[in-house]
């Protein structure tokens, strides 16, 4: 029993430090001078939400389970914040859009209050929540309903992330500054946290005397997660921050129109606009102008070329350029530009004059901004890395 108490005290101390750090990290995110507060406020809210969930065992320990109804909806807070954070990557989230997602947190308190009131009258002197209360169908529904709702928000956040990731390919030729691996970690890590609770909840029935220790252990998993989420979130750029000279409103309008164009052209859920001969002619003219920019002016050699820059060159709205590429060339902006870069790199790799040039210098000349990006994109289009491509061609040349 002594060892168990020591373990609980250590976990409470670790958890307390984690909660405190979570609050400080949320403040750091919100007030970070280089960040966009309209986006970061949702990440800060998410970190605070996870911290609040981590604090649950300690709060319940101090106030008693009979009086803990006011904190029982804490586990419902992180999911909406995560979803709104991912969604805010491409649009401004107003209070009107946000508040409906938090109504459930208030509604959930009503049945929790009456359920706790019922069992607190039956077991007024019990220090730990009785196993009879845990086994109540109402209690099981109220406890397990929370992670189920969080899984729903995980799915919504994941869907928004996939949509955002797909839209980037219509706006940028190089997306390393908007790398979304960290966002995938954020979303998938949240699912892991929810999954840990699903796994640990049955243990409460198997080891009813160790409820406190099980909950403390469960919540401690969140501490390293919020550290990593904060570190990676601070370094994330928004779409408008990645495009010099483009304000937030213009970027939001462009991405929304690009998403609409892609939706109309791929899943068939929205009716396509009726085309006329005149609109087809304009589309053909625009496609030819884009090809001319790439082949004659070699615009693809600009390392961080964006859709907006091409639109500025052509003096047309960015969404029209995207539409011309999608419908006229059946490709995204990313694929069009990088196809030209890969073809140019292949030409340079086979050119006798470039035989003594390094792979990296050839990549830079073709418009790539790093060796990693060059290798990744080149292999995607050819099935080989630049080095493998050059070696294969040398072997073929020698053999012939």
C-alpha positions, 0 to 999 in steps of 0.5 A: 500500500505504501508503494502504491501511495508513493507511485500516486504521489509521484504521478500527481507531481509529474501530472501537476508539472505537466498541467502547469507547463501546458498552461504556459505553453498555451500562453506561449503559442497565443502570444508568439509574435511571429504567429497568426493569432487568429489561428494559434488561439485554437491551438492554444485552446487545444493545449489548454483543453488537453491540460484540463483533461490531465488535471481531472484526477487531481481536481477530483481528488481535492473536491471529491467525486461527489462535487466534480460534475463541473469538470466532467465535460473537460474531456469534450473540449480538446476535440472541437479546438483541434478541428477548428484549428485545422480548419483555420488553416484556410479560413477565418473562424469566427465566434459564430462558426465556433460556438456551436461546437462547444454547446455539447460541453454545457449540455453534457453537464446536466445528466452528469450532475443528476447522475452524480447527485444520485450516487452521492446520496447513496454513498455520501462517505465514500472517498472513491467513486463506488464500483456500483456507480461505475457499473451503472449504464448511465455512468458508462454512457456518460463516460464512454460517450465523451471519447466517442464524440472526440473520435468524431472530431478526430475524423472531422479534423482529419478530413479537413487536413486532407482537404487542406493538403490537397488544396496546397498542390493547387497553390504552391510548387514547393510545399516544404514550408507548409509541411503537414507531417506535424499536423498529422502527428497532432491529429493522429496523436489525439486519436492515440490519447483517446484510444488510451482511455478506451483501453484503460477504462475497462481496467477500472472494473478489474482493479477498482481499488486502483482507480486513482493510479489508473487515471493518473497513469492514463492522463500522464500520457498527454504531457509529452504530447503537448510539448511536441505539439507546441514545439511543432505548432509554433514553426508552422506557416499559414498559407498567407504567411508563405506568400509574400505580398498576399494578404489573408483575405486574398489567400482565403478567397483564392483557396476557397475558389480552388477547393470549389473548382476541385470539388466540382471537377472530381467528386460530382457532388456539385454541378459543374458550371455550364461551359460555352464556346467563348469560355472554352476559347478563353480557357485555351488561351490561358493554358497556352499563356501558362505553357509559354511562361513555363517553356519560353520564360522558364518560370518553373526555375523560380524555386518557390513559385506560387499560383499567385505569382503566375496569376500576377504575370498573366494579370488574371485572378489566381483561381482562373489559373487554377481552373485552366490547369485543372480543366485544361491540362488535367493537373494541379499547379504543383504537378505542372510546375514540377513536371517541367522541373523534372524534365529540365533536370533529366535534360541536364543530367544527360547533357555532356556539358553538365557531366561534372556538375553535382546532382544538387547544382542540377536540382537548383538549376532546374528550380528545386530548392533542396536536395531532399525535395529534388530527390522526392519529386524526381523519384515520384515522376520517374521512379528513380532518384536523380543519382539512379537516373544518371547512373542508369543512363551512363550504363546504357550509354556504355553498353551501346 
